[in-house]
Amino acid sequence: MTLKLSLFGTQCNDNRVLLSCSGSIQDNMTIEDGVEIIICNNAIIECRNLTLGRNSLLRIESGSLIVASGCVLTLGENSRLDARGGTLNLTGARCNLKSGGTLLLSDFPVKGGILAGGWAAENDSLINSEDYHAFQHMRSYLDAPICKAFDGTEFKGRWDMDRAYPQWFADAGCDDWSVPINKAIALKTTGDVFLPAGLYYVKHTILVTMGIRLIGENGTQEVKPGLNPVCSTVLEPRPTVVKLMPPIPSNVARPSISTGFSHGVVVAVNVVDSFVQTDDISLDKKPAIGNTKYYWKRAYPCPGTAIENIMILNKWNYSAEAKAPAAIKEYCIGMPFLRGIFVAGGARIESVLFDGLWQSILWQSNYCDCKTLARCTLHRPGCNNFEINANCLPVELNNDGSPKIESEYAIDMGTLAGLAHEI
């Protein structure tokens, strides 16, 4: 059946409408300001193009609201879309929440579609690199708990929230947290992206943009299995492909590892888009990063970017055959040639524990202020047959066991300008 406004279920008063039975709303309907529409009694409501006025409320108390593919649901300024009690299905559709609007969610994830907030709810082309600041006041707000809140949903415009969480984008049993972490960073734009205590497997480079604070949870007195008491949030890099190589040396089978870490970097800060590429890194290939002078996306950025309270743990283990020499066995602990954090520009790295990395921190070589390194710890620096000698130079062991000096340092601060440091 088709429900017109006057037949919208039970009308409680002039401004409040209950939808208590399943049905569809007529196309191209526009509803005046200040109206409350409540979907209840597990009703399944379908709509096409529906526009609500300012100061409106659309609440899914139970049941679901389905916006037809190719159609648009629009809520006016300072309105609320409360989907804490049911499902908002936007598959193939779009929801515009204009400036001052608020989206409230619980553990019912939004299905597909596009969520356009703030300026993008008015016009996608309203903003460009020159007039961005003129529309900063045109933003929408998001309130959701730490659970999956979005299932294939894209975002446009400016959305504000106290913190963004990768759990909003992660399926149960997620084995690659780099994807939901990067989605949370893109949604937050600037401010805190928080990783609650836990072990996060990552298979691709995490891309921290300027103004983002990637924060883990502080250590607790109750240490859970697999977590470090100092950093309860642990990033553990994992390979994307493992295959066998010809025996090196003879009669010793060694696996070849393919990873999605661009230039072997686990976390990259303020890097250009061209940096984001997949390098096939194997046991016998050291990833080149080139001239680090030209890698920043925004030159001489203002302070505010930070990585805090996180452990980067390179412990993924694989084994050679039992008859392999001892040096080869040691070579097979942790992924090879991994860098922990690469920064282009100013940032703060604080209370981060680096464990088993070939190079823990690499800073871009450009002169830049606001480089802060505080209370960090290096454990087992230079894994995979690499060691750090007294001069902090990684040493690669040749086949005969003799050291081969490399040019990389465990921590390379680049060209120092204003630097606060405490290690």
Buried (B, 14 or more C-beta within 10 A) or exposed (E): EEBEBEEBBEEEEEBBBBBBBBBBBBEEBEBEBBBBBBBBBBBBBBBBBBBBBBBBBBBBBBBBBBBBEEBBBBBBBBBBBBBBBBBBBBBBBBBBBBBBBBBBBBEBBBBBBBBBBBBBBBEEEBBEEEEEEEBEEBBBBBBBEEBBBBBEBEBBBBBBBEEBBBBBBBEEEBEBBBBBBBBBBBBBBBBBBBBEBBBBBBBBBBBBBBBBBBBBBEBEEEEEEEBBEBBBBBBBBBBBEEEEBEEBEEEBBBBBBBBBBBBBBBBBBBBEEEBBEEBEBBBEBBBEBEEBEEBBBBEEBEBBBBBBBBBBBBBBEBEBEEEBEEEBBBBBBBBBBBBBBBBBBBBBBBBBBBBBBBBBBBBBBBEBBBBBBBBBBBEBBBBBBBBBEEEBBBBBBEEEEEEEEBEBBBBBBBEEBEBEEEE
